[in-house]
Amino acid sequence: MQVVKELLRKIISYGKWRTIFALILIAASLYYGWQWVWGALFLLWTFRAWRSQSVYVVETLTRGDNPFLFWITIILWATLSLYLILADLIMKLGGVPHVYS
């Protein structure tokens, strides 16, 4: 237990603990098949892009220079995040009932 406490103390003091936490969470999501992690990340990226008024997909798009592409990206990311979070939640609650069964 002392080793874990020391490791956590070292990670937090490193200064980039959020990135380390996100990478560990991504690895866990790949192992366990969690979709909600990706939804949460897309939601985080959506809010950050909306606040900074610039988004990076393959190249940097700013709201002032490319408003159409900026808003399409924001809408796509927000929709994708909701889909990924709700898909996991619905499956945890028993899935969608089959109409033809």
Secondary structure as GFF3:
##gff-version 3
##sequence-region A 1 101
A	DSSP	alpha_helix	2	14	.	.	.	ID=ss1
A	DSSP	alpha_helix	17	32	.	.	.	ID=ss2
A	DSSP	alpha_helix	36	52	.	.	.	ID=ss3
A	DSSP	beta_strand	54	56	.	.	.	ID=ss4
A	DSSP	beta_strand	60	62	.	.	.	ID=ss5
A	DSSP	alpha_helix	67	92	.	.	.	ID=ss6
###
